[in-house]
Amino acid sequence: PSCPTDDRGLQQVVLAATYSFNNQSNDAFLFKPSAITRAQRQIVKGLRYIVDLEISRTVCRKRDHNNNLSKFFNVCVLQTFHCHFEVWLIPWENETNVQVFLCKS
């Protein structure tokens, strides 16, 4: 089943996926989610989210150590990746586990 984009769990998953992308990227700049193109939620020993989204490069450097992605904006989008994430969210254990992480330009 599809999941509304304003779902609180989905927003948490999108941020976790974006942090994961930024941590694994060698780019000097941070990326932030720019569009959710598909979102599904399954209830199985927690919540499993299957998300396709676009992640765009910001003008904020990683070295600035500012992790609040909501403050960043895309002045001139130089690069956008189309990503597929599958994330397991277990709220009562405060656990978020990114299981599948695929991105292409």
Phi and psi restraints in degrees (range 20) as a CNS / XPLOR table:
assign (resid 1 and name C) (resid 2 and name N)
       (resid 2 and name CA) (resid 2 and name C) 1.0 -74.3 20.0 2
assign (resid 2 and name N) (resid 2 and name CA)
       (resid 2 and name C) (resid 3 and name N) 1.0 163.0 20.0 2
assign (resid 2 and name C) (resid 3 and name N)
       (resid 3 and name CA) (resid 3 and name C) 1.0 -126.3 20.0 2
assign (resid 3 and name N) (resid 3 and name CA)
       (resid 3 and name C) (resid 4 and name N) 1.0 132.8 20.0 2
assign (resid 3 and name C) (resid 4 and name N)
       (resid 4 and name CA) (resid 4 and name C) 1.0 -63.5 20.0 2
assign (resid 4 and name N) (resid 4 and name CA)
       (resid 4 and name C) (resid 5 and name N) 1.0 142.3 20.0 2
assign (resid 4 and name C) (resid 5 and name N)
       (resid 5 and name CA) (resid 5 and name C) 1.0 -69.6 20.0 2
assign (resid 5 and name N) (resid 5 and name CA)
       (resid 5 and name C) (resid 6 and name N) 1.0 -14.8 20.0 2
assign (resid 5 and name C) (resid 6 and name N)
       (resid 6 and name CA) (resid 6 and name C) 1.0 -92.7 20.0 2
assign (resid 6 and name N) (resid 6 and name CA)
       (resid 6 and name C) (resid 7 and name N) 1.0 6.8 20.0 2
assign (resid 6 and name C) (resid 7 and name N)
       (resid 7 and name CA) (resid 7 and name C) 1.0 -60.6 20.0 2
assign (resid 7 and name N) (resid 7 and name CA)
       (resid 7 and name C) (resid 8 and name N) 1.0 128.8 20.0 2
assign (resid 7 and name C) (resid 8 and name N)
       (resid 8 and name CA) (resid 8 and name C) 1.0 -60.8 20.0 2
assign (resid 8 and name N) (resid 8 and name CA)
       (resid 8 and name C) (resid 9 and name N) 1.0 -42.0 20.0 2
assign (resid 8 and name C) (resid 9 and name N)
       (resid 9 and name CA) (resid 9 and name C) 1.0 -63.3 20.0 2
assign (resid 9 and name N) (resid 9 and name CA)
       (resid 9 and name C) (resid 10 and name N) 1.0 -40.2 20.0 2
assign (resid 9 and name C) (resid 10 and name N)
       (resid 10 and name CA) (resid 10 and name C) 1.0 -63.1 20.0 2
assign (resid 10 and name N) (resid 10 and name CA)
       (resid 10 and name C) (resid 11 and name N) 1.0 -43.2 20.0 2
assign (resid 10 and name C) (resid 11 and name N)
       (resid 11 and name CA) (resid 11 and name C) 1.0 -61.2 20.0 2
assign (resid 11 and name N) (resid 11 and name CA)
       (resid 11 and name C) (resid 12 and name N) 1.0 -39.6 20.0 2
assign (resid 11 and name C) (resid 12 and name N)
       (resid 12 and name CA) (resid 12 and name C) 1.0 -63.4 20.0 2
assign (resid 12 and name N) (resid 12 and name CA)
       (resid 12 and name C) (resid 13 and name N) 1.0 -42.4 20.0 2
assign (resid 12 and name C) (resid 13 and name N)
       (resid 13 and name CA) (resid 13 and name C) 1.0 -66.3 20.0 2
assign (resid 13 and name N) (resid 13 and name CA)
       (resid 13 and name C) (resid 14 and name N) 1.0 -41.9 20.0 2
assign (resid 13 and name C) (resid 14 and name N)
       (resid 14 and name CA) (resid 14 and name C) 1.0 -62.1 20.0 2
assign (resid 14 and name N) (resid 14 and name CA)
       (resid 14 and name C) (resid 15 and name N) 1.0 -41.9 20.0 2
assign (resid 14 and name C) (resid 15 and name N)
       (resid 15 and name CA) (resid 15 and name C) 1.0 -65.6 20.0 2
assign (resid 15 and name N) (resid 15 and name CA)
       (resid 15 and name C) (resid 16 and name N) 1.0 -42.5 20.0 2
assign (resid 15 and name C) (resid 16 and name N)
       (resid 16 and name CA) (resid 16 and name C) 1.0 -61.7 20.0 2
assign (resid 16 and name N) (resid 16 and name CA)
       (resid 16 and name C) (resid 17 and name N) 1.0 -42.0 20.0 2
assign (resid 16 and name C) (resid 17 and name N)
       (resid 17 and name CA) (resid 17 and name C) 1.0 -64.9 20.0 2
assign (resid 17 and name N) (resid 17 and name CA)
       (resid 17 and name C) (resid 18 and name N) 1.0 -40.0 20.0 2
assign (resid 17 and name C) (resid 18 and name N)
       (resid 18 and name CA) (resid 18 and name C) 1.0 -67.6 20.0 2
assign (resid 18 and name N) (resid 18 and name CA)
       (resid 18 and name C) (resid 19 and name N) 1.0 -41.9 20.0 2
assign (resid 18 and name C) (resid 19 and name N)
       (resid 19 and name CA) (resid 19 and name C) 1.0 -61.1 20.0 2
assign (resid 19 and name N) (resid 19 and name CA)
       (resid 19 and name C) (resid 20 and name N) 1.0 -40.9 20.0 2
assign (resid 19 and name C) (resid 20 and name N)
       (resid 20 and name CA) (resid 20 and name C) 1.0 -61.6 20.0 2
assign (resid 20 and name N) (resid 20 and name CA)
       (resid 20 and name C) (resid 21 and name N) 1.0 -44.3 20.0 2
assign (resid 20 and name C) (resid 21 and name N)
       (resid 21 and name CA) (resid 21 and name C) 1.0 -60.3 20.0 2
assign (resid 21 and name N) (resid 21 and name CA)
       (resid 21 and name C) (resid 22 and name N) 1.0 -48.2 20.0 2
assign (resid 21 and name C) (resid 22 and name N)
       (resid 22 and name CA) (resid 22 and name C) 1.0 -62.9 20.0 2
assign (resid 22 and name N) (resid 22 and name CA)
       (resid 22 and name C) (resid 23 and name N) 1.0 -37.6 20.0 2
assign (resid 22 and name C) (resid 23 and name N)
       (resid 23 and name CA) (resid 23 and name C) 1.0 -68.1 20.0 2
assign (resid 23 and name N) (resid 23 and name CA)
       (resid 23 and name C) (resid 24 and name N) 1.0 -30.6 20.0 2
assign (resid 23 and name C) (resid 24 and name N)
       (resid 24 and name CA) (resid 24 and name C) 1.0 -93.0 20.0 2
assign (resid 24 and name N) (resid 24 and name CA)
       (resid 24 and name C) (resid 25 and name N) 1.0 -13.1 20.0 2
assign (resid 24 and name C) (resid 25 and name N)
       (resid 25 and name CA) (resid 25 and name C) 1.0 -81.1 20.0 2
assign (resid 25 and name N) (resid 25 and name CA)
       (resid 25 and name C) (resid 26 and name N) 1.0 142.2 20.0 2
assign (resid 25 and name C) (resid 26 and name N)
       (resid 26 and name CA) (resid 26 and name C) 1.0 -90.1 20.0 2
assign (resid 26 and name N) (resid 26 and name CA)
       (resid 26 and name C) (resid 27 and name N) 1.0 2.3 20.0 2
assign (resid 26 and name C) (resid 27 and name N)
       (resid 27 and name CA) (resid 27 and name C) 1.0 -66.9 20.0 2
assign (resid 27 and name N) (resid 27 and name CA)
       (resid 27 and name C) (resid 28 and name N) 1.0 146.0 20.0 2
assign (resid 27 and name C) (resid 28 and name N)
       (resid 28 and name CA) (resid 28 and name C) 1.0 -75.5 20.0 2
assign (resid 28 and name N) (resid 28 and name CA)
       (resid 28 and name C) (resid 29 and name N) 1.0 -15.8 20.0 2
assign (resid 28 and name C) (resid 29 and name N)
       (resid 29 and name CA) (resid 29 and name C) 1.0 -109.7 20.0 2
assign (resid 29 and name N) (resid 29 and name CA)
       (resid 29 and name C) (resid 30 and name N) 1.0 153.6 20.0 2
assign (resid 29 and name C) (resid 30 and name N)
       (resid 30 and name CA) (resid 30 and name C) 1.0 -81.6 20.0 2
assign (resid 30 and name N) (resid 30 and name CA)
       (resid 30 and name C) (resid 31 and name N) 1.0 151.3 20.0 2
assign (resid 30 and name C) (resid 31 and name N)
       (resid 31 and name CA) (resid 31 and name C) 1.0 -111.1 20.0 2
assign (resid 31 and name N) (resid 31 and name CA)
       (resid 31 and name C) (resid 32 and name N) 1.0 151.9 20.0 2
assign (resid 31 and name C) (resid 32 and name N)
       (resid 32 and name CA) (resid 32 and name C) 1.0 -135.8 20.0 2
assign (resid 32 and name N) (resid 32 and name CA)
       (resid 32 and name C) (resid 33 and name N) 1.0 155.1 20.0 2
assign (resid 32 and name C) (resid 33 and name N)
       (resid 33 and name CA) (resid 33 and name C) 1.0 -65.2 20.0 2
assign (resid 33 and name N) (resid 33 and name CA)
       (resid 33 and name C) (resid 34 and name N) 1.0 134.1 20.0 2
assign (resid 33 and name C) (resid 34 and name N)
       (resid 34 and name CA) (resid 34 and name C) 1.0 -113.8 20.0 2
assign (resid 34 and name N) (resid 34 and name CA)
       (resid 34 and name C) (resid 35 and name N) 1.0 -21.9 20.0 2
assign (resid 34 and name C) (resid 35 and name N)
       (resid 35 and name CA) (resid 35 and name C) 1.0 -162.7 20.0 2
assign (resid 35 and name N) (resid 35 and name CA)
       (resid 35 and name C) (resid 36 and name N) 1.0 139.2 20.0 2
assign (resid 35 and name C) (resid 36 and name N)
       (resid 36 and name CA) (resid 36 and name C) 1.0 -100.5 20.0 2
assign (resid 36 and name N) (resid 36 and name CA)
       (resid 36 and name C) (resid 37 and name N) 1.0 116.4 20.0 2
assign (resid 36 and name C) (resid 37 and name N)
       (resid 37 and name CA) (resid 37 and name C) 1.0 -94.9 20.0 2
assign (resid 37 and name N) (resid 37 and name CA)
       (resid 37 and name C) (resid 38 and name N) 1.0 -23.1 20.0 2
assign (resid 37 and name C) (resid 38 and name N)
       (resid 38 and name CA) (resid 38 and name C) 1.0 -158.3 20.0 2
assign (resid 38 and name N) (resid 38 and name CA)
       (resid 38 and name C) (resid 39 and name N) 1.0 139.3 20.0 2
assign (resid 38 and name C) (resid 39 and name N)
       (resid 39 and name CA) (resid 39 and name C) 1.0 -146.3 20.0 2
assign (resid 39 and name N) (resid 39 and name CA)
       (resid 39 and name C) (resid 40 and name N) 1.0 129.6 20.0 2
assign (resid 39 and name C) (resid 40 and name N)
       (resid 40 and name CA) (resid 40 and name C) 1.0 -128.9 20.0 2
assign (resid 40 and name N) (resid 40 and name CA)
       (resid 40 and name C) (resid 41 and name N) 1.0 150.8 20.0 2
assign (resid 40 and name C) (resid 41 and name N)
       (resid 41 and name CA) (resid 41 and name C) 1.0 -131.4 20.0 2
assign (resid 41 and name N) (resid 41 and name CA)
       (resid 41 and name C) (resid 42 and name N) 1.0 132.6 20.0 2
assign (resid 41 and name C) (resid 42 and name N)
       (resid 42 and name CA) (resid 42 and name C) 1.0 -122.4 20.0 2
assign (resid 42 and name N) (resid 42 and name CA)
       (resid 42 and name C) (resid 43 and name N) 1.0 139.7 20.0 2
assign (resid 42 and name C) (resid 43 and name N)
       (resid 43 and name CA) (resid 43 and name C) 1.0 -99.4 20.0 2
assign (resid 43 and name N) (resid 43 and name CA)
       (resid 43 and name C) (resid 44 and name N) 1.0 107.3 20.0 2
assign (resid 43 and name C) (resid 44 and name N)
       (resid 44 and name CA) (resid 44 and name C) 1.0 -150.6 20.0 2
assign (resid 44 and name N) (resid 44 and name CA)
       (resid 44 and name C) (resid 45 and name N) 1.0 109.5 20.0 2
assign (resid 44 and name C) (resid 45 and name N)
       (resid 45 and name CA) (resid 45 and name C) 1.0 40.9 20.0 2
assign (resid 45 and name N) (resid 45 and name CA)
       (resid 45 and name C) (resid 46 and name N) 1.0 48.2 20.0 2
assign (resid 45 and name C) (resid 46 and name N)
       (resid 46 and name CA) (resid 46 and name C) 1.0 122.1 20.0 2
assign (resid 46 and name N) (resid 46 and name CA)
       (resid 46 and name C) (resid 47 and name N) 1.0 -159.5 20.0 2
assign (resid 46 and name C) (resid 47 and name N)
       (resid 47 and name CA) (resid 47 and name C) 1.0 -118.5 20.0 2
assign (resid 47 and name N) (resid 47 and name CA)
       (resid 47 and name C) (resid 48 and name N) 1.0 126.7 20.0 2
assign (resid 47 and name C) (resid 48 and name N)
       (resid 48 and name CA) (resid 48 and name C) 1.0 -107.0 20.0 2
assign (resid 48 and name N) (resid 48 and name CA)
       (resid 48 and name C) (resid 49 and name N) 1.0 119.5 20.0 2
assign (resid 48 and name C) (resid 49 and name N)
       (resid 49 and name CA) (resid 49 and name C) 1.0 -105.9 20.0 2
assign (resid 49 and name N) (resid 49 and name CA)
       (resid 49 and name C) (resid 50 and name N) 1.0 134.0 20.0 2
assign (resid 49 and name C) (resid 50 and name N)
       (resid 50 and name CA) (resid 50 and name C) 1.0 -116.1 20.0 2
assign (resid 50 and name N) (resid 50 and name CA)
       (resid 50 and name C) (resid 51 and name N) 1.0 115.5 20.0 2
assign (resid 50 and name C) (resid 51 and name N)
       (resid 51 and name CA) (resid 51 and name C) 1.0 -131.7 20.0 2
assign (resid 51 and name N) (resid 51 and name CA)
       (resid 51 and name C) (resid 52 and name N) 1.0 132.2 20.0 2
assign (resid 51 and name C) (resid 52 and name N)
       (resid 52 and name CA) (resid 52 and name C) 1.0 -110.3 20.0 2
assign (resid 52 and name N) (resid 52 and name CA)
       (resid 52 and name C) (resid 53 and name N) 1.0 127.8 20.0 2
assign (resid 52 and name C) (resid 53 and name N)
       (resid 53 and name CA) (resid 53 and name C) 1.0 -148.6 20.0 2
assign (resid 53 and name N) (resid 53 and name CA)
       (resid 53 and name C) (resid 54 and name N) 1.0 164.2 20.0 2
assign (resid 53 and name C) (resid 54 and name N)
       (resid 54 and name CA) (resid 54 and name C) 1.0 -104.2 20.0 2
assign (resid 54 and name N) (resid 54 and name CA)
       (resid 54 and name C) (resid 55 and name N) 1.0 134.8 20.0 2
assign (resid 54 and name C) (resid 55 and name N)
       (resid 55 and name CA) (resid 55 and name C) 1.0 -118.8 20.0 2
assign (resid 55 and name N) (resid 55 and name CA)
       (resid 55 and name C) (resid 56 and name N) 1.0 125.7 20.0 2
assign (resid 55 and name C) (resid 56 and name N)
       (resid 56 and name CA) (resid 56 and name C) 1.0 -116.4 20.0 2
assign (resid 56 and name N) (resid 56 and name CA)
       (resid 56 and name C) (resid 57 and name N) 1.0 148.7 20.0 2
assign (resid 56 and name C) (resid 57 and name N)
       (resid 57 and name CA) (resid 57 and name C) 1.0 -72.7 20.0 2
assign (resid 57 and name N) (resid 57 and name CA)
       (resid 57 and name C) (resid 58 and name N) 1.0 136.7 20.0 2
assign (resid 57 and name C) (resid 58 and name N)
       (resid 58 and name CA) (resid 58 and name C) 1.0 -101.0 20.0 2
assign (resid 58 and name N) (resid 58 and name CA)
       (resid 58 and name C) (resid 59 and name N) 1.0 179.2 20.0 2
assign (resid 58 and name C) (resid 59 and name N)
       (resid 59 and name CA) (resid 59 and name C) 1.0 -96.7 20.0 2
assign (resid 59 and name N) (resid 59 and name CA)
       (resid 59 and name C) (resid 60 and name N) 1.0 9.5 20.0 2
assign (resid 59 and name C) (resid 60 and name N)
       (resid 60 and name CA) (resid 60 and name C) 1.0 -94.0 20.0 2
assign (resid 60 and name N) (resid 60 and name CA)
       (resid 60 and name C) (resid 61 and name N) 1.0 128.7 20.0 2
assign (resid 60 and name C) (resid 61 and name N)
       (resid 61 and name CA) (resid 61 and name C) 1.0 -80.6 20.0 2
assign (resid 61 and name N) (resid 61 and name CA)
       (resid 61 and name C) (resid 62 and name N) 1.0 145.3 20.0 2
assign (resid 61 and name C) (resid 62 and name N)
       (resid 62 and name CA) (resid 62 and name C) 1.0 -61.5 20.0 2
assign (resid 62 and name N) (resid 62 and name CA)
       (resid 62 and name C) (resid 63 and name N) 1.0 -35.2 20.0 2
assign (resid 62 and name C) (resid 63 and name N)
       (resid 63 and name CA) (resid 63 and name C) 1.0 -66.1 20.0 2
assign (resid 63 and name N) (resid 63 and name CA)
       (resid 63 and name C) (resid 64 and name N) 1.0 -14.8 20.0 2
assign (resid 63 and name C) (resid 64 and name N)
       (resid 64 and name CA) (resid 64 and name C) 1.0 -73.5 20.0 2
assign (resid 64 and name N) (resid 64 and name CA)
       (resid 64 and name C) (resid 65 and name N) 1.0 -10.3 20.0 2
assign (resid 64 and name C) (resid 65 and name N)
       (resid 65 and name CA) (resid 65 and name C) 1.0 56.4 20.0 2
assign (resid 65 and name N) (resid 65 and name CA)
       (resid 65 and name C) (resid 66 and name N) 1.0 34.3 20.0 2
assign (resid 65 and name C) (resid 66 and name N)
       (resid 66 and name CA) (resid 66 and name C) 1.0 -104.2 20.0 2
assign (resid 66 and name N) (resid 66 and name CA)
       (resid 66 and name C) (resid 67 and name N) 1.0 108.2 20.0 2
assign (resid 66 and name C) (resid 67 and name N)
       (resid 67 and name CA) (resid 67 and name C) 1.0 -93.8 20.0 2
assign (resid 67 and name N) (resid 67 and name CA)
       (resid 67 and name C) (resid 68 and name N) 1.0 1.8 20.0 2
assign (resid 67 and name C) (resid 68 and name N)
       (resid 68 and name CA) (resid 68 and name C) 1.0 -82.0 20.0 2
assign (resid 68 and name N) (resid 68 and name CA)
       (resid 68 and name C) (resid 69 and name N) 1.0 91.8 20.0 2
assign (resid 68 and name C) (resid 69 and name N)
       (resid 69 and name CA) (resid 69 and name C) 1.0 -65.3 20.0 2
assign (resid 69 and name N) (resid 69 and name CA)
       (resid 69 and name C) (resid 70 and name N) 1.0 -21.2 20.0 2
assign (resid 69 and name C) (resid 70 and name N)
       (resid 70 and name CA) (resid 70 and name C) 1.0 -68.6 20.0 2
assign (resid 70 and name N) (resid 70 and name CA)
       (resid 70 and name C) (resid 71 and name N) 1.0 -20.2 20.0 2
assign (resid 70 and name C) (resid 71 and name N)
       (resid 71 and name CA) (resid 71 and name C) 1.0 -81.5 20.0 2
assign (resid 71 and name N) (resid 71 and name CA)
       (resid 71 and name C) (resid 72 and name N) 1.0 -16.2 20.0 2
assign (resid 71 and name C) (resid 72 and name N)
       (resid 72 and name CA) (resid 72 and name C) 1.0 -85.4 20.0 2
assign (resid 72 and name N) (resid 72 and name CA)
       (resid 72 and name C) (resid 73 and name N) 1.0 149.3 20.0 2
assign (resid 72 and name C) (resid 73 and name N)
       (resid 73 and name CA) (resid 73 and name C) 1.0 -136.6 20.0 2
assign (resid 73 and name N) (resid 73 and name CA)
       (resid 73 and name C) (resid 74 and name N) 1.0 159.9 20.0 2
assign (resid 73 and name C) (resid 74 and name N)
       (resid 74 and name CA) (resid 74 and name C) 1.0 -99.8 20.0 2
assign (resid 74 and name N) (resid 74 and name CA)
       (resid 74 and name C) (resid 75 and name N) 1.0 100.0 20.0 2
assign (resid 74 and name C) (resid 75 and name N)
       (resid 75 and name CA) (resid 75 and name C) 1.0 -71.5 20.0 2
assign (resid 75 and name N) (resid 75 and name CA)
       (resid 75 and name C) (resid 76 and name N) 1.0 -49.6 20.0 2
assign (resid 75 and name C) (resid 76 and name N)
       (resid 76 and name CA) (resid 76 and name C) 1.0 -141.3 20.0 2
assign (resid 76 and name N) (resid 76 and name CA)
       (resid 76 and name C) (resid 77 and name N) 1.0 99.9 20.0 2
assign (resid 76 and name C) (resid 77 and name N)
       (resid 77 and name CA) (resid 77 and name C) 1.0 -70.6 20.0 2
assign (resid 77 and name N) (resid 77 and name CA)
       (resid 77 and name C) (resid 78 and name N) 1.0 110.8 20.0 2
assign (resid 77 and name C) (resid 78 and name N)
       (resid 78 and name CA) (resid 78 and name C) 1.0 -91.9 20.0 2
assign (resid 78 and name N) (resid 78 and name CA)
       (resid 78 and name C) (resid 79 and name N) 1.0 -24.1 20.0 2
assign (resid 78 and name C) (resid 79 and name N)
       (resid 79 and name CA) (resid 79 and name C) 1.0 -154.3 20.0 2
assign (resid 79 and name N) (resid 79 and name CA)
       (resid 79 and name C) (resid 80 and name N) 1.0 135.1 20.0 2
assign (resid 79 and name C) (resid 80 and name N)
       (resid 80 and name CA) (resid 80 and name C) 1.0 -133.0 20.0 2
assign (resid 80 and name N) (resid 80 and name CA)
       (resid 80 and name C) (resid 81 and name N) 1.0 136.4 20.0 2
assign (resid 80 and name C) (resid 81 and name N)
       (resid 81 and name CA) (resid 81 and name C) 1.0 -110.4 20.0 2
assign (resid 81 and name N) (resid 81 and name CA)
       (resid 81 and name C) (resid 82 and name N) 1.0 144.0 20.0 2
assign (resid 81 and name C) (resid 82 and name N)
       (resid 82 and name CA) (resid 82 and name C) 1.0 -99.5 20.0 2
assign (resid 82 and name N) (resid 82 and name CA)
       (resid 82 and name C) (resid 83 and name N) 1.0 119.9 20.0 2
assign (resid 82 and name C) (resid 83 and name N)
       (resid 83 and name CA) (resid 83 and name C) 1.0 -122.5 20.0 2
assign (resid 83 and name N) (resid 83 and name CA)
       (resid 83 and name C) (resid 84 and name N) 1.0 150.9 20.0 2
assign (resid 83 and name C) (resid 84 and name N)
       (resid 84 and name CA) (resid 84 and name C) 1.0 -122.9 20.0 2
assign (resid 84 and name N) (resid 84 and name CA)
       (resid 84 and name C) (resid 85 and name N) 1.0 123.4 20.0 2
assign (resid 84 and name C) (resid 85 and name N)
       (resid 85 and name CA) (resid 85 and name C) 1.0 -125.8 20.0 2
assign (resid 85 and name N) (resid 85 and name CA)
       (resid 85 and name C) (resid 86 and name N) 1.0 145.5 20.0 2
assign (resid 85 and name C) (resid 86 and name N)
       (resid 86 and name CA) (resid 86 and name C) 1.0 -126.2 20.0 2
assign (resid 86 and name N) (resid 86 and name CA)
       (resid 86 and name C) (resid 87 and name N) 1.0 120.8 20.0 2
assign (resid 86 and name C) (resid 87 and name N)
       (resid 87 and name CA) (resid 87 and name C) 1.0 -128.5 20.0 2
assign (resid 87 and name N) (resid 87 and name CA)
       (resid 87 and name C) (resid 88 and name N) 1.0 135.0 20.0 2
assign (resid 87 and name C) (resid 88 and name N)
       (resid 88 and name CA) (resid 88 and name C) 1.0 -100.5 20.0 2
assign (resid 88 and name N) (resid 88 and name CA)
       (resid 88 and name C) (resid 89 and name N) 1.0 124.0 20.0 2
assign (resid 88 and name C) (resid 89 and name N)
       (resid 89 and name CA) (resid 89 and name C) 1.0 -116.9 20.0 2
assign (resid 89 and name N) (resid 89 and name CA)
       (resid 89 and name C) (resid 90 and name N) 1.0 120.4 20.0 2
assign (resid 89 and name C) (resid 90 and name N)
       (resid 90 and name CA) (resid 90 and name C) 1.0 -119.3 20.0 2
assign (resid 90 and name N) (resid 90 and name CA)
       (resid 90 and name C) (resid 91 and name N) 1.0 88.7 20.0 2
assign (resid 90 and name C) (resid 91 and name N)
       (resid 91 and name CA) (resid 91 and name C) 1.0 -60.6 20.0 2
assign (resid 91 and name N) (resid 91 and name CA)
       (resid 91 and name C) (resid 92 and name N) 1.0 -38.9 20.0 2
assign (resid 91 and name C) (resid 92 and name N)
       (resid 92 and name CA) (resid 92 and name C) 1.0 -70.7 20.0 2
assign (resid 92 and name N) (resid 92 and name CA)
       (resid 92 and name C) (resid 93 and name N) 1.0 -14.7 20.0 2
assign (resid 92 and name C) (resid 93 and name N)
       (resid 93 and name CA) (resid 93 and name C) 1.0 -107.6 20.0 2
assign (resid 93 and name N) (resid 93 and name CA)
       (resid 93 and name C) (resid 94 and name N) 1.0 4.7 20.0 2
assign (resid 93 and name C) (resid 94 and name N)
       (resid 94 and name CA) (resid 94 and name C) 1.0 52.2 20.0 2
assign (resid 94 and name N) (resid 94 and name CA)
       (resid 94 and name C) (resid 95 and name N) 1.0 45.7 20.0 2
assign (resid 94 and name C) (resid 95 and name N)
       (resid 95 and name CA) (resid 95 and name C) 1.0 -120.4 20.0 2
assign (resid 95 and name N) (resid 95 and name CA)
       (resid 95 and name C) (resid 96 and name N) 1.0 134.0 20.0 2
assign (resid 95 and name C) (resid 96 and name N)
       (resid 96 and name CA) (resid 96 and name C) 1.0 -130.8 20.0 2
assign (resid 96 and name N) (resid 96 and name CA)
       (resid 96 and name C) (resid 97 and name N) 1.0 122.5 20.0 2
assign (resid 96 and name C) (resid 97 and name N)
       (resid 97 and name CA) (resid 97 and name C) 1.0 -126.6 20.0 2
assign (resid 97 and name N) (resid 97 and name CA)
       (resid 97 and name C) (resid 98 and name N) 1.0 112.3 20.0 2
assign (resid 97 and name C) (resid 98 and name N)
       (resid 98 and name CA) (resid 98 and name C) 1.0 -79.6 20.0 2
assign (resid 98 and name N) (resid 98 and name CA)
       (resid 98 and name C) (resid 99 and name N) 1.0 114.0 20.0 2
assign (resid 98 and name C) (resid 99 and name N)
       (resid 99 and name CA) (resid 99 and name C) 1.0 -98.2 20.0 2
assign (resid 99 and name N) (resid 99 and name CA)
       (resid 99 and name C) (resid 100 and name N) 1.0 -38.4 20.0 2
assign (resid 99 and name C) (resid 100 and name N)
       (resid 100 and name CA) (resid 100 and name C) 1.0 -125.2 20.0 2
assign (resid 100 and name N) (resid 100 and name CA)
       (resid 100 and name C) (resid 101 and name N) 1.0 136.7 20.0 2
assign (resid 100 and name C) (resid 101 and name N)
       (resid 101 and name CA) (resid 101 and name C) 1.0 -147.5 20.0 2
assign (resid 101 and name N) (resid 101 and name CA)
       (resid 101 and name C) (resid 102 and name N) 1.0 98.3 20.0 2
assign (resid 101 and name C) (resid 102 and name N)
       (resid 102 and name CA) (resid 102 and name C) 1.0 -129.3 20.0 2
assign (resid 102 and name N) (resid 102 and name CA)
       (resid 102 and name C) (resid 103 and name N) 1.0 126.9 20.0 2
assign (resid 102 and name C) (resid 103 and name N)
       (resid 103 and name CA) (resid 103 and name C) 1.0 -133.9 20.0 2
assign (resid 103 and name N) (resid 103 and name CA)
       (resid 103 and name C) (resid 104 and name N) 1.0 145.6 20.0 2
assign (resid 103 and name C) (resid 104 and name N)
       (resid 104 and name CA) (resid 104 and name C) 1.0 -143.0 20.0 2
assign (resid 104 and name N) (resid 104 and name CA)
       (resid 104 and name C) (resid 105 and name N) 1.0 153.2 20.0 2
